[in-house]
Amino acid sequence: MIEKLDNKRYKLLKWITVGWAVWFGPLILKDMINGEFIMLEILIGFIRLIGFVALIINLQKYVRLRSKVKYSRLNGALNNEMHQIYKYKSVYVGFNVVLATVILFFSLSPFLQIPAKLVCEITLYLGVLSSLIAGLFYNRD
């Protein structure tokens, strides 16, 4: 039962990662093209909608699974010390990616003029995506 729930948690985390990448990644591309190609923006909007639906559905399943496990006797077995360490490690990786991204943009700022909104979106996207990918890497079977 524990392995089944752990495998389910891993699959949900994988689909949350895919949903985040497909939903937020094209937003950055859309901001870079600045409304020059209408059909491309419509296609990007459709792709983002698919990613958003995948993200929301799997987040809702993840929250439901987490609340189901929280009040059962399996909570201690599923959320043991190793799982806690893996969560902290994945947040640490995401934080380091955010710092590296900010350092990169600061070093490029004397040479390029990049819009602040684009910098924030790229930093947020890479930070969350790297945390999710690190979580997948640490929690794999």
N, C-alpha and C positions, 0 to 999 in steps of 0.2 A: 504493500500500500504506500509506503514511504517513497519507494523508487518511482512508483507511478505518479505520485503528486510532484515529486522533484522533476521528473521528465516533463510533466505538464507545465510546470513553472518555467522550465527552460524553453519550451516551445513558445509559450506566450511572450517571454522576453525576446525571443528571436523575431516574432511577428511585430512586436512593439518597435523593435529596432528598424525593421523594414518599413513600417508605417511612418516612423519619424523621418527616415531618410527620403522617402517618396513624397511626403507631405511638405517638409520644410526645404528640402534641397532645390526643387524647382522655383520656389519663391525667390531665392537668390538669383537664379537665372533670369526670372521675370524682371527683377529690379535692374539687372545689368543691361537688358535689351531696351528698356525705357519706352515701351509702347510703340516701337517701330514696326513690328510685325503682328498684326491683329490675329491672324490664324494661329500663329505660334503661341500667342497668349491664351487663346481659347484652348489649345491642346495642353498647355501647361496647367491651366485651370482644371481641366478634366483629370489630368494625372494627379494633381494635388488633391482633388476630391476623393479619388480612389485611395490615396495614401492616408487621408484624414479619416475615412471610414474604417480602414484597416487598423489605424492607430486607436481610434475610439472604441471599436469593438473589442480589441484585445486588451486595452487598458481596463475596460469594464469587466472582462473575464478575469483579469489578473487581480483586480480589487475583490471580486467575488471569491476567488480561490483563496486569497490571503485572509479574508474575514472568516471563511469556512475553516481554515487551518488554525487560525488564531485561537478559536474557542474549542478546539479539539485536543485530545491527548497527544496528537502527533506534532504539536507546535515545537516542543523541545527537540524532537528528532530532525525536523525540517529546518528550523532556524537555529542551528547549533553555532558553535564558535567559529567554525570554518566559513559558514555562510556569512556571518557578521564580518569576518575579516575580508572576504571577497567583496562585500558591499563597500567597505571602506577603501579597499584597494582600487576598485573601479572609480569611485569618486576622486581618489587621489590622481588617477590617470587623467580623468576629465579636467581636473583643476590644472594639472601641468600642461595639458593641451591648450587650455584657455590662456595661461601665462605665455606659452610659446607663440600663440597666435597674436597676442597683444604686442609682444616684443617684436615679432615680424612686421606688424603694421607700423609700430613706432620707428623701426629702422627704415621702412620704405617711405615714411611720411616726408622726409626732405626732398625726395625725388619724384613722388607721385602724389597727386591729389585724389584721394579716395573718399567718396561720400561716407559720412559718419554712420548713416543707417546701414549701408552695406557692410561696413566693418563690424557693427554690432551683430548683424544677422549672421555673418560668417563665423564670428567668434562663438555665438550661441549655438549655432548648428554644429560646429566641430566639437565644442565642449560636451554637449549632450550626446552626440553620436559616439564620441570616443568613450564616454562613460558606459553607454549601452553595449558597445562592442567589447570593452574590457570586462563587463559583467558577463557577457556570453562566453568570453575566453576563460574566465575563472570558473564559471559554473558548468562547463562542459563535462560530459561523462567520462 
